[in-house]
Amino acid sequence: MNTLDGKVAIVTGGASGIGRATALLFAREGARVVVADIDGPGAQATAAAIEEAGGAAVAVRADVSASDDCREVVRTAVDTFGALHVLFNNAGIIRRTTALDLDVEEWDRVMAVNVRSVFLMCKHAVPAMTGGGSIVNTGSGWGLKGGGNAISYCASKAAVVNMTRALAIDHAAAGIRVNSVNPGDTDTPMLRDEARQLGEDWTAFHADAADRPMGRAGSPDEIAQAVLFLASDAASYVTGSALVVDGGGLA
């Protein structure tokens, strides 16, 4: 369909999971993609997969909680491909614990990776979107309701959802749309890490994650399709929204 033909896109957290699936989909839809991740080899692998399929991509190792790294990611997009049209802020981490057991340092790290990164990437990307653009931020179902043993994650994703609304208001006049995609449990390395953090068997944890109306967890490709919609001109009148993609979990 080439719905992103001629567009330049940045995907953070692009080494695995939802970020990798979205980077690959963006490329298939015609975008030239900057794949950013703190996992440099993983980002390189995603970019290589895009190029092997005939697309155009470049990888950047970046800690998106650091302003200089975010600036470099945007600079790479503009210097390599000449423009920036789409930003998918997807990098994120989770710590499964209550307030009583969470170290202050871990709280700060979750907020840095999940929240400050969105602010910093937007701060540097918006001026580069000279002809307008689309920003999609990864929230979560737990950014819209509470969840157990995940206080820092829930707080951070709620911040992302409302920051998205504020960004949409601030930058609409510049032709920049800003939306959040809010997945439920999705079969990614991060979900598997949650099981490890909780000391649970993956098979049992995955079965519990699938306890929802549709009877299964989501796939990264399914979330990527929702991101593609928000990033594309098909969503030209959509901004400030929080799109839930969770198999009915919040229904």
N, C-alpha and C positions, 0 to 999 in steps of 0.2 A: 504493500500500500504506500510505502514511502511517506508516511505522515509527518516525518521530521526531515524531509529532504532539504538540504542546504543549511540545516541548523547545526550549531555547535553546542555541545552539552558537557557539563561537568557532573560526574557522579562521585560522591564521597562514600567511603565504605564500599568501594567497588571491587574489592578482592574476593568477596564471597557472598553467599546468601542473596538477599533481595537486591543489594547493590550490584553484584555481578550479573544477576538475571536482567536487571534493568539496563545496565550498560550494553549487554549483548542485544537486547531488544531495541534500544535506541539506535544502535548501529544498523540493525536489520531494517529499521524504518528510515534510514538515510542520514542519520546524524553522524557527525564527527565527534568523537568522545574523548574527554580527558578523564581517566580513571585515577582517582586519588584514594590512597589508603595508607595507614601507618605500616601495614604489611606490604613492603615494597615488592618482594617477589610475587605475592599474590596479585597485586595491581598489574605487574608486568605480564602475568599469565592471562589475566582478563584482556588486556590490550592485545596480546599476541593472538588470542582466540578471535578477537574482532578482525584483526588484520588477515589471519588465515582464511576467514570467511569472506574476504574481499572488502572489508570496511577500513575506516581510518580511525586510529586511536593512538593516544600517548599516555603513558603511565607516569604518575608523580607520587613518590613516597612523601606523605604529609601527615603530621599530627595536627588535625584540624582544630584542636583547642589552642593552637599557637597562631597568633596574628600573622607573623612573618610567613609561616607555611601556607596559610590561606591566601595571602597576597600572591605567593608564588604559584599556587594552583591557578588562580585567575590569570596571572601574567602568562602562564604557559598556554592557556586556552587562546588568548588573544594573539600572542606571538606566533603560535604554531598554526592556528586556523583562521586568524584574522577577525574574530568576533566572538561574542558569547550571547546565546539565546535562551539556554535552559540550564538551570541549576537544580540538582536533586541532592538535598542535604539528607543523607541517609546514615552516615556514621553514627554508631551508638554502642553502648555497653549496658549491662545489667548487673546488679548485685542483689542477690536474693537474701534479704535479711530484714529484721525489724530495726526500729530506731535504737533499741537497747543494745543491739549487737553490732551496729554499724560504726566503724571508725570515722572520725571527722575527715580524715584524709581520703577515705573511700567515697564519702558523700561529695567532697569537692571534686574528685576525679569524674564521678558520674555526671555532675553538673557541668563540668568543663567539656567533656566529650559530647554530651547529649544536648546541652543548651548553649553554652558559649560558642561552640562551633557553628551553630546556625546563625547566631548574631554576627560572628566574624566573617563567615563566608558571604553572607548577604551584604555586609558592610563593604567588602571588596568587590563583590560581583555586580551589585546594582549600578555603580557608575560605568561599568563596562557594557551594560545592556542598553546601549545608546538608542537602539531602535525598538525598545520594549523587549519583553521576554516573559518567561514563566519560571517560577520557583516552586518546587514541591519539597515539603519537609516531612520526614517520617515521624509521625506521632505514634500513638498506640491506643488500643482499646483501653488500656490502663492510664491513658492520658485523659480519658473521658469519664472513667469511673475508678473506684479504688480497687486495689488488689492486695493479696496477702503476701507478707514477707518480701516486699519490694518497695519500701518507702521512698528511696532515692530515685528509683526508676519511675514510679508513679508521679512523683513531684516534677521530675525533669520533663516527662512527656506532656504533662498538663501545661507546663511552661511553653513547650514547643507549640502546642495547639493554639494557645492564646497569643503568643508572639506572632504566629502566622497571621492571625486576624489583624493585629496591629500593623504588620508589614504590608498587608493587602490594602489597608486604608492609606498608609503613608505613600505608597508608590503606584497607586492606580493611575494617577494623572500622568505618570511617565510611561504608561502602557505596560506595566509589569504586573502580572497576576501572581498571587501567592496563595497556595493551598496546602493543606496537610493530608496525607494518606495515613490511615490509622488501622494497621493490621491487627488481627487477632493472632493466636498462636500459629506460627508458620514454621515449617520444617527447615530450619537453618542451623548452621553451627552454633549460633547464639542460643537457640532453644535447647540444643543438646548440652550446652554449657550450663544452662539453668538446672537441668537434671543433675549434672555433676555437682553443682553448688549445693543443691538440696540433699545430696546423697541418695538419690533415687535411681532405680533401674530405668534405663531409657525406654524400654518397651512399655512398662507400666506408666511412666510419665507421659509418653506419647499417646497412650490410650486415654489418659485423663485429659490431655490437651484436645483430643478429638470429641470430647463430651459437649457437643453443641448441636443445634438443630440440623445442620448438614452432616453431622456424624464423622467429621474428619478435620484434621488440621489443614491449613492452606499450604500452597507451594509458593516458592519465590516467584515463579513465572506468573502466577495469578496476581500477586501484588504488583509485579512489574506492569501488567496490562493496565491496572488502575492508574499507576504513575504516568504511563504513556498518555492516557486520556487527559489527565490534568495538564501535562506538559504540552499537549498538541493544540492546534487551532480548533479542534472539536470542542474544547472547553473554553472558547473565546469569551463567554459571558459568565465564567465561573471564577470567582476570587473570594478569598476569606472563608472558604468552606473547609469542613473536616469530613472527608470521605472515609467511611468505615468499610473495611474489607475483612470480614471476620466470620463468614459462614453462619451468620445469625447469632453470634455469641452475645451481642448487646440488645438483641431484639426483645 
